[in-house]
Amino acid sequence: MLAHNRRAGTQLVEKIMREGRSVHSPSLVLKYIKVGDGAPGRISVVASKKVDGRAVRRNRARRRVYAVLSKHKDSIPAGIAGVILTKKEVLIVNHQNLEQDALAVLKKSASFN
């Protein structure tokens, strides 16, 4: 799991959802904003009921993405705060493809930064 001090809080998530830029992949969407050059990157994961109506599956989707983020926490760009929104595909995609999608959206956000 990604450490709690590397996650975006409630107020920051609301601000990101209102003002953030979006980067898409087949199974994920990253919405992000700049928060400062020296600040460590903060990312939270959201799985809405559009992903699946059952909380068990939504939680599984969130945990899978957090596992990838914790493995690649050095890939989270400094100076951004973001929210990863899961798509339905996150439940059926294998771990390797999920990892590629997550790294791709993080790389795209760093290049737009």
C-alpha positions in Angstrom: 0.0 0.0 0.0 1.0 3.6 -0.6 1.8 5.4 2.6 -0.9 7.7 3.9 1.4 10.7 3.7 1.7 10.1 0.0 -2.1 10.2 -0.6 -4.2 13.2 -1.4 -6.7 14.2 1.4 -10.4 14.8 1.0 -10.1 18.6 0.4 -7.3 18.1 -2.0 -9.3 15.4 -3.9 -12.2 17.8 -4.2 -10.0 20.5 -5.6 -8.4 18.1 -8.1 -11.8 16.9 -9.3 -12.8 20.5 -9.9 -9.7 22.0 -11.4 -7.5 19.1 -12.5 -6.2 18.1 -15.9 -6.9 14.5 -17.2 -4.7 11.8 -18.6 -6.3 8.6 -19.9 -5.3 5.0 -20.3 -7.4 1.9 -21.2 -8.1 1.1 -17.5 -7.3 4.3 -15.6 -7.8 8.1 -15.6 -5.5 10.4 -13.7 -6.7 13.8 -12.8 -4.0 16.0 -11.4 -2.9 19.5 -10.4 0.4 21.2 -9.6 1.0 21.7 -5.9 4.6 23.0 -5.8 8.0 22.0 -7.2 9.6 20.5 -4.0 6.5 18.8 -2.7 6.4 15.0 -2.9 3.7 13.6 -5.3 0.4 12.7 -3.7 -2.0 10.2 -5.3 -5.3 8.8 -4.2 -7.4 6.1 -6.0 -11.2 6.3 -6.5 -13.4 3.4 -7.7 -16.9 4.6 -8.3 -20.1 2.5 -8.5 -19.7 2.7 -12.3 -16.8 0.2 -11.9 -19.0 -2.3 -10.1 -22.0 -2.0 -7.8 -20.4 -4.3 -5.3 -18.1 -2.7 -2.7 -15.9 -5.8 -2.5 -15.0 -5.5 -6.2 -14.5 -1.7 -6.0 -12.2 -2.2 -3.0 -10.2 -4.9 -4.9 -9.8 -2.5 -7.8 -8.5 0.2 -5.4 -6.1 -2.2 -3.7 -4.7 -3.4 -7.0 -3.9 0.1 -8.1 -2.4 1.0 -4.7 -0.2 -2.1 -4.9 1.2 -0.9 -8.3 1.7 2.6 -6.9 3.5 1.4 -3.8 5.8 -0.7 -6.0 6.6 2.3 -8.2 6.3 5.1 -5.7 9.5 6.7 -7.2 7.6 7.1 -10.5 5.1 9.5 -8.9 6.2 12.9 -10.1 7.1 15.5 -7.5 5.0 18.6 -7.4 1.7 17.1 -8.4 -1.3 15.9 -6.5 -3.6 13.5 -8.3 -6.6 11.2 -8.2 -6.6 7.9 -10.2 -10.1 7.1 -11.3 -10.6 3.4 -12.2 -12.5 2.2 -15.2 -14.4 -1.1 -15.4 -11.5 -2.6 -17.3 -9.4 -2.5 -14.1 -11.2 -5.5 -12.8 -10.4 -7.8 -15.8 -7.0 -6.5 -16.9 -4.0 -8.5 -15.7 -1.4 -7.1 -13.3 1.2 -6.5 -15.9 -1.1 -4.4 -18.1 -2.4 -2.5 -15.0 1.2 -1.7 -14.1 1.9 -0.4 -17.6 -1.3 1.7 -17.6 -0.4 3.2 -14.2 3.1 4.0 -15.3 1.9 5.5 -18.6 -0.5 7.9 -16.9 2.2 9.0 -14.4 4.7 9.6 -17.2 2.2 11.6 -19.2 1.4 13.8 -16.1 5.1 14.4 -15.6 5.5 15.6 -19.2 2.6 18.0 -18.9 3.9 19.4 -15.6 
